[in-house]
Amino acid sequence: MKLVLLGISALLPLLYLGLLLDYGATFLLQSRTTGRTPWLWGVVGLHGGFLAAQIFYLDHPPLQGGAALMGLLAFCTALVYLVVELATGERRTGAFMMVPVLLFQYGATLLGTAQVGTVAPQPEWLGLHVPPALLAFVGLTVSAVYAALHLALRRNLKRHHVGVFFDRLPSLDLLATMSWHSLLLGFGFLTLAIVTGAVYFGPTAGVSALFDGNPWLAAKVAAGVVAWLIYLATVVGRFAGSWSSGRISRFSLTGFCAVVVVLGLSAIFP
Amino acid sequence: MNISVTGINHREASVGERERLSLSEEDARTFLHDTTHSGLLNEALVLDTCNRTEIYFVKGRKDAGPRRVMEHACRITGTELPSADMIYQYAGLDAVNHLFRVAAGLDSQVVGEDEILGQVKDAYSQAHSAGSTDVLLNKLLHRAFRVGKRVRTETLLSQGAGSVPGAAVELARQMFSRLEDRSALLIGAGETAETAARALLDAGVGYLAVANRTLERAEELADRLAADVDRSAEWRTTPCGMRTPRERGMCPALTGLFQKSDSGERSSKEKPSTPTFRTMELDDVPESISGFDVAISSTGAQGHILPRNGSLDSLSSLPAPLLMVDIAVPRDIDPQVGELSNVFLYNIDDLDALVEKNQQRRRKEISRAEAIVEEEAERFRRWMDVRRVVPTIKELRARMEELQQAEIEKYGDNFEPSDREDLEKFARSLCRKILHEPITYLRQAAEDSTDGEHVAAAEAVRDIFDLED
């Protein structure tokens, strides 16, 4: 079993490299710019199966150590991109998404034996809190990237600057849609991460534990709640207030700033 | 190389002269039939577009020169032969080069335009159906399609709009992924508006409204556009009964988690299902404009049709952006309208600048496109040269077959019937092996030949094997 896992771990960066080359050709040659990429599903499916096999092998989700987290980040990023591509049928940004995926997975494979061999004890809540938190982070990061591209294209069009780079990217409305779908995904998982975090801390430590001698934890929770409220306002604004795509993109970027604070504080207080 | 071309185009002949010589589909069919059935030409193809009338041909009879061919075409159209300084002619490799440049869009009025490749394909389809093409033109035209495709995929020659209406559509595409789900408003019903409307319909816009001071003119324009799209004028409806997608609350880009999308490349030439048309009066425009995604204005009005006042401030809070293109001079739309946050306003100077930028980019690509044309022309030349040695190769094979049969007949009786099959196999195999080197030598000589060496090679082989001339 260990050999199989090591083999798949070595194979994954190659598969993602192949995807990167495919999407790179799409961006540079502007061919097959729309449609779906069946072998992306295959690779993400294989990666998901690999993670599931690790859970079975280790008896817990692989969440400890740099290699494990990098592998999870790679999977989450690829999964978020898969959802966005399925939702919009747009392939031109795939190359940009595959770069961090490849880097994360390559790093995970290099640090790799730790990813496959560790059978260290692990708190139960990690498995319920960390994966949704990672998916939330990735989804909201992807949303912020598309939002930034959307706003940059908006600005260029407003100023009548039409450049070669933006010619190759999706249209304004598609960038907004891609940002929106990623935001919805990220917001959903952020909600889940906050709930699972609260469920762990609520009964075991009490709300007061947040504020007694745990300033970093308090700051992290506060930033998380602020981020959640910003995204909640965005979602409500879109559905009930018919907010424009420009405003949604600005809120996505603002929420992302709060997410970065949460992530930074998570590193200090894991 | 027997291929030639003769014709007139936009460089030397005015539109009036091109009109006179223009061959309709019927005329072209008659020309192809008459010239090939009479033996004047072995193969022929007519390429007739708004910018050129060209005839590609392979001579049949010795008197089938470019002038004779052109005279025949003029006889069919009932016109006089154009003056000699308007007519051009190319033969051999020059004719091949010319066709490849035409297919690549290098000879077009707007360099790199896309339509010409489709027109060349249509011309080939017509000639092929008429039975006026054979090995040479079939190969040549397929090579021309390949050249056209290579230039369009390997260079940026065809990228970017080359005209003002095209630039407006290009802007719309930068903002909206699917024009089929978008609505456009034309303010004005003149020639410029019609050109812009056709560009939008070609791009696939799903809903088109025409606003004009005189409703009848708007309806006439809508009639013409609808007739071109679906051959019927059954588009009319009460103005208030036909709401735009935006008015119906559809913002396709932000709804539908899993939208169906094309599995392959979206061609700008693919027409959508029949678009919806609507007309309105000019006075209704300020009130209705928020229901549209694209508005193109080109009236002859002296003042602003859309002044910046309170009624347009609501455009700032639109959920999706509004592209406004003001082609009119003096401008129809108050420039201050462009300051509203969701409005993207472009005037004629902006579009001209965009077109010029695209043209500059295309001009930089010309040398790359010419290199592709040269490469493919050389490839075609080598194919032609190899063909020249084909008769020699055929005769060589036939001669060897004769010898083989003669020897089998002579010595076959010395063998048992059961061994005769082996004898024949042996004879065939031996002949193939003997011929392999000379045939390879001939083909190689033809491919590498730059100055007729393949002719000397063929003659040498004929001498060695005693083939008849």
Interface residues (C-beta under 8 A of the other chain):
Chain A: L29 S31 R32 T33 T34 G35 R36 L86 A87 T88 G89 E90 L153 R154 L157 K158 H160 V162 V164 F166 D167 P170 S171 L172 D173 L174 A176 T177 W180 H181 R238 S242 W243 S244 S245 G246
Chain B: T153 Q159 G160 L171 R173 Q174 M175 F176 S177 P252 A253 L254 G256 L257 F258 Q259 K260 S261 D262 S263 G264 E265 R266 S317 L318 P319 A320 P321 S341 N342 F344 Y346 D350 A353 L354 K357 R361
